[in-house]
Amino acid sequence: MPATAENSIVGLPVEVIQIDRELKKLWASGEGVMTRASLINFAVYSEAADSLGKNTAIISQLTENHACRAIVIAADPAARENGIEAWISAHCHVTRAGRKQVCSEQVSFSVRGEHCALLPNIVFAHLDSDLPLYLWWQEEFRPPLDPQLWAWVDRVIYDSQTWRNFDEQMKLVETAQEEARQRIVLSDLNWIRLVHLRLALARFFDHPITHRHLKEFRRVEIVHAPGFHSTALLLVGWLAGQLHWDIAGDDSPTLWISADNRSREIEVRLREEKGEPISACKVTTDSAEFRIEHKPGADLLDVHFGRVQGRKMQQLLPAGKNTVVELLREELMRGGPHRVYLRAVSKVRELM
């Protein structure tokens, strides 16, 4: 393949069978200046035509805080000609002491035609020892899933916001979990978009004196951007899962939720409006209003609390950013099986 601007960004072209030898030469050339670091294997799979360059830029930013062996794969299953090409590179960042460069290595592949079936072999052959494998899958999942691949994955990262059929995709992800004997942690970037909003909502009820309001919810209003309806539903699912609500009705702008053993109904209204993925969330109780607003492009959330007849308070809290790099950074900082996410999904799955 002729050299292109994208390929030059990806790194040094190498023969697939010579990757290990060329990596050793790469580190030898930087001995004394470059220190190799790796905490995880981070594999990225995409079928987008321009994905190699874009994903290399993302990996470069991620490795500032998360050292890894990156395996970046650009696949074209529909290509008429079969082929595999490879590149190696290192992402280096100067330490705070300003002396050595701490570097993460990247191995990149362009795979075409029937050779795309070799994906498990490509990944396994280039894992860094026994470090955990995180797989960021940028496409929709398609059956059948290769059990050879999923048996090795510790964490699969995806973005359900782009899914056309949530239930169908979740079934495939659950199949992958079964292949791995439930070892795979499911990491949804659509869920990570809600981290700071969920933290802000939860802080309203940190103090025991506010707990009574949890039993007085009457209305929840959520404003979401076009294309982020599923994000809003995940927020509803989180509230329902944590507060033991039962959701009734279909996927309409207004949902009715049963609480306290069906003795109380809560109205949940979803509204679409240009802005941040979730630009507002307001909870109304018998005696108070809790409101969070995220203005377009703002780094902070406007958080408001007010009693119907009484004092009112306002503060600012971190909002996070809806960029791929920031969402991945948030996810890579978090461990555990994400049980709260799974509980939220179970509450709203039929509505997604």
HUNOR-V746983 format. One record per residue. N is the residue number from 0. PSI is psi as a letter, one per 30 degrees, with the letter a starting at -180 (NA if undefined). OMEGA is omega in degrees with one decimal (* if undefined). NEAR is the number of other ideal C-beta (glycine too) atoms within 8 Angstrom. Layout:
N & PSI & OMEGA & NEAR
N & PSI & OMEGA & NEAR
This chain:
0 & k & 179.3 & 6
1 & l & 178.9 & 3
2 & k & 176.7 & 6
3 & l & 179.3 & 7
4 & e & -178.9 & 6
5 & e & -178.0 & 9
6 & e & 179.2 & 11
7 & f & 177.4 & 7
8 & e & -176.5 & 10
9 & e & 177.4 & 13
10 & a & -177.0 & 10
11 & k & 178.9 & 8
12 & k & -179.0 & 8
13 & l & 171.6 & 10
14 & k & -176.6 & 6
15 & e & -177.0 & 9
16 & f & -178.2 & 4
17 & g & -174.0 & 8
18 & e & -177.8 & 13
19 & e & -179.4 & 6
20 & e & -178.8 & 7
21 & e & 176.8 & 11
22 & e & 177.6 & 11
23 & e & 178.2 & 8
24 & e & -179.9 & 8
25 & e & -178.9 & 12
26 & e & 178.8 & 11
27 & e & -178.2 & 7
28 & f & -179.6 & 6
29 & g & -177.1 & 11
30 & k & -178.9 & 7
31 & f & 179.9 & 4
32 & e & -177.4 & 6
33 & k & 174.5 & 12
34 & j & -179.4 & 7
35 & k & 179.2 & 8
36 & k & 178.7 & 8
37 & k & 177.4 & 12
38 & f & 179.7 & 7
39 & l & 163.9 & 11
40 & k & -177.4 & 13
41 & j & -179.0 & 13
42 & k & -179.6 & 13
43 & k & -179.9 & 14
44 & k & 178.8 & 12
45 & l & 174.7 & 11
46 & g & 178.0 & 10
47 & k & -174.3 & 8
48 & e & -175.9 & 4
49 & g & -170.8 & 7
50 & e & -175.5 & 11
51 & e & -179.8 & 14
52 & e & -178.4 & 11
53 & e & -178.6 & 9
54 & e & 174.6 & 12
55 & e & 177.8 & 15
56 & e & 178.0 & 9
57 & e & 179.6 & 12
58 & e & 179.7 & 16
59 & e & 179.1 & 8
60 & e & -179.0 & 8
61 & e & -175.2 & 14
62 & f & 172.6 & 13
63 & e & -178.1 & 6
64 & f & -174.8 & 6
65 & j & 180.0 & 11
66 & k & -176.0 & 8
67 & l & 163.3 & 14
68 & j & -178.3 & 15
69 & k & 175.4 & 14
70 & j & -173.8 & 16
71 & k & -174.0 & 15
72 & k & 172.1 & 14
73 & j & -174.6 & 14
74 & k & 174.9 & 11
75 & i & -176.4 & 12
76 & f & -176.5 & 7
77 & f & -178.2 & 3
78 & k & 179.7 & 9
79 & e & -179.7 & 3
80 & k & 177.4 & 6
81 & k & 177.9 & 7
82 & l & 174.6 & 10
83 & k & 174.1 & 11
84 & l & -174.4 & 9
85 & l & 176.4 & 13
86 & l & 173.2 & 13
87 & l & 178.1 & 15
88 & l & 177.4 & 11
89 & k & 175.7 & 11
90 & j & -173.5 & 12
91 & k & 179.4 & 8
92 & k & -177.6 & 9
93 & k & 178.9 & 8
94 & l & -180.0 & 9
95 & f & 177.7 & 3
96 & f & 176.6 & 5
97 & g & -178.3 & 5
98 & d & -177.5 & 5
99 & l & 173.4 & 9
100 & k & 175.1 & 11
101 & k & -169.7 & 11
102 & k & 171.4 & 13
103 & k & -177.9 & 15
104 & l & 178.8 & 15
105 & k & 172.9 & 16
106 & k & -175.9 & 14
107 & k & -179.1 & 16
108 & k & 166.7 & 14
109 & j & -174.2 & 12
110 & k & -174.7 & 14
111 & k & 173.7 & 12
112 & b & -176.1 & 11
113 & f & 179.2 & 5
114 & f & 176.1 & 10
115 & f & 177.4 & 11
116 & f & 179.8 & 5
117 & g & -176.5 & 9
118 & e & 179.6 & 13
119 & e & 179.8 & 10
120 & e & -179.2 & 7
121 & e & -178.5 & 13
122 & e & -174.9 & 15
123 & e & -176.2 & 8
124 & f & -174.0 & 6
125 & g & 174.1 & 9
126 & k & 178.6 & 12
127 & j & 179.1 & 6
128 & b & -175.8 & 4
129 & g & 177.5 & 2
130 & l & -179.7 & 11
131 & l & -179.1 & 7
132 & j & 172.9 & 13
133 & k & -179.2 & 15
134 & j & 176.6 & 12
135 & j & -175.8 & 12
136 & j & -173.2 & 9
137 & f & 179.2 & 11
138 & l & 169.1 & 8
139 & k & 179.2 & 7
140 & k & -179.9 & 11
141 & k & 175.9 & 5
142 & l & -6.8 & 6
143 & k & 176.4 & 3
144 & k & -176.7 & 11
145 & j & -178.5 & 8
146 & f & 179.2 & 7
147 & e & 179.7 & 7
148 & e & -171.4 & 11
149 & f & 178.1 & 13
150 & f & -177.6 & 8
151 & f & -173.0 & 11
152 & k & 176.6 & 13
153 & e & -178.9 & 8
154 & k & 176.2 & 11
155 & k & -178.0 & 15
156 & k & -179.5 & 11
157 & l & 179.3 & 14
158 & j & -176.3 & 8
159 & f & 178.9 & 15
160 & f & -177.6 & 12
161 & f & -177.0 & 5
162 & k & 175.7 & 9
163 & f & 179.6 & 3
164 & j & -173.5 & 6
165 & e & -175.5 & 10
166 & e & 179.3 & 9
167 & e & -179.7 & 7
168 & e & 179.6 & 13
169 & e & 177.6 & 11
170 & e & 178.3 & 8
171 & e & 177.6 & 12
172 & e & 179.0 & 12
173 & e & 174.4 & 8
174 & e & 177.2 & 10
175 & e & 177.4 & 14
176 & e & 179.7 & 11
177 & e & 177.9 & 8
178 & e & -179.5 & 10
179 & g & 179.8 & 12
180 & h & 175.6 & 5
181 & g & -177.2 & 6
182 & f & -174.8 & 6
183 & k & 172.4 & 12
184 & k & -179.9 & 9
185 & k & -176.4 & 11
186 & j & -175.6 & 12
187 & j & 179.0 & 12
188 & f & 176.3 & 15
189 & e & 175.7 & 12
190 & e & 180.0 & 13
191 & f & 176.4 & 11
192 & f & -174.7 & 14
193 & f & -172.3 & 13
194 & e & -173.9 & 10
195 & e & 176.2 & 11
196 & e & 178.7 & 13
197 & e & 177.9 & 10
198 & e & 179.9 & 9
199 & e & 177.5 & 12
200 & e & -178.2 & 12
201 & e & -177.7 & 8
202 & f & 175.8 & 9
203 & e & -170.7 & 12
204 & g & 178.2 & 9
205 & e & -174.9 & 6
206 & k & -179.0 & 5
207 & f & -178.1 & 4
208 & f & -179.4 & 5
209 & f & -174.1 & 10
210 & f & -178.2 & 8
211 & f & -179.9 & 7
212 & f & -179.6 & 13
213 & f & 178.5 & 9
214 & g & -175.3 & 7
215 & g & 178.9 & 9
216 & k & 176.7 & 13
217 & e & -175.8 & 8
218 & k & 173.9 & 11
219 & k & 178.3 & 14
220 & k & -177.9 & 11
221 & k & 177.5 & 14
222 & k & -178.3 & 11
223 & l & 179.5 & 14
224 & l & 174.5 & 12
225 & k & -179.3 & 5
226 & f & -177.3 & 5
227 & h & 176.7 & 12
228 & e & -179.6 & 9
229 & e & 177.3 & 12
230 & e & 177.8 & 14
231 & e & 179.3 & 12
232 & e & 175.8 & 13
233 & e & 176.3 & 16
234 & e & 176.1 & 14
235 & e & 179.3 & 16
236 & e & 177.8 & 14
237 & e & 178.2 & 12
238 & e & -178.6 & 11
239 & e & -179.2 & 15
240 & e & -177.5 & 12
241 & e & -176.1 & 8
242 & g & 175.3 & 9
243 & h & 176.0 & 6
244 & l & 172.7 & 11
245 & k & -176.7 & 8
246 & k & 177.8 & 13
247 & l & 177.6 & 7
248 & l & -177.7 & 7
249 & a & -177.7 & 4
250 & i & 179.5 & 5
251 & l & 179.9 & 6
252 & f & 179.6 & 5
253 & k & 176.3 & 9
254 & k & 175.5 & 13
255 & k & -175.2 & 11
256 & k & 177.8 & 13
257 & k & 179.3 & 11
258 & l & 178.7 & 13
259 & h & 178.9 & 6
260 & h & 175.7 & 3
261 & g & 179.0 & 7
262 & f & -177.5 & 5
263 & k & 178.1 & 7
264 & k & 178.5 & 7
265 & k & 177.8 & 13
266 & k & 177.2 & 11
267 & j & -176.4 & 13
268 & k & 178.3 & 11
269 & k & -179.5 & 13
270 & k & -179.7 & 9
271 & k & -178.7 & 8
272 & k & 179.5 & 8
273 & k & 179.2 & 5
274 & a & 177.2 & 9
275 & l & 179.3 & 11
276 & e & 169.0 & 10
277 & j & -174.8 & 17
278 & f & 179.0 & 13
279 & k & 173.1 & 11
280 & k & -178.9 & 13
281 & k & 177.6 & 11
282 & k & 179.0 & 12
283 & k & 177.2 & 11
284 & a & 179.4 & 11
285 & e & -171.4 & 5
286 & g & -174.9 & 7
287 & l & 176.0 & 11
288 & k & 177.8 & 11
289 & k & -173.3 & 13
290 & k & 176.3 & 11
291 & k & 179.5 & 14
292 & k & 176.1 & 9
293 & j & -178.6 & 13
294 & l & -175.9 & 9
295 & k & 176.5 & 7
296 & f & -176.7 & 3
297 & k & 177.0 & 10
298 & f & -175.4 & 5
299 & l & 174.7 & 8
300 & k & 171.7 & 14
301 & j & -175.0 & 11
302 & k & -176.3 & 13
303 & k & 172.5 & 12
304 & k & 178.6 & 11
305 & k & 173.9 & 10
306 & l & 179.6 & 8
307 & e & 174.3 & 7
308 & j & -177.8 & 3
309 & a & -172.5 & 6
310 & l & 177.7 & 5
311 & k & -179.1 & 8
312 & l & 177.6 & 7
313 & k & 175.8 & 7
314 & l & 178.7 & 5
315 & k & 178.2 & 6
316 & l & -179.6 & 11
317 & k & -177.8 & 7
318 & f & -173.1 & 11
319 & l & -178.3 & 9
320 & k & 180.0 & 6
321 & h & 173.1 & 8
322 & l & -177.7 & 6
323 & e & -177.5 & 7
324 & e & -178.4 & 9
325 & e & 178.0 & 10
326 & e & 178.3 & 12
327 & e & 177.8 & 13
328 & e & 177.6 & 11
329 & e & -177.7 & 11
330 & e & -177.1 & 11
331 & f & 176.4 & 10
332 & f & -173.5 & 5
333 & k & 178.0 & 7
334 & a & 176.9 & 2
335 & l & -174.3 & 6
336 & g & 178.5 & 5
337 & h & -179.2 & 12
338 & e & 179.1 & 7
339 & e & 176.1 & 9
340 & e & -178.7 & 10
341 & e & 177.5 & 10
342 & e & 178.1 & 11
343 & e & 179.0 & 14
344 & e & -177.8 & 11
345 & f & -178.9 & 9
346 & e & -172.5 & 12
347 & g & -173.7 & 14
348 & e & -177.8 & 10
349 & f & -178.7 & 5
350 & f & -173.1 & 9
351 & NA & * & 10
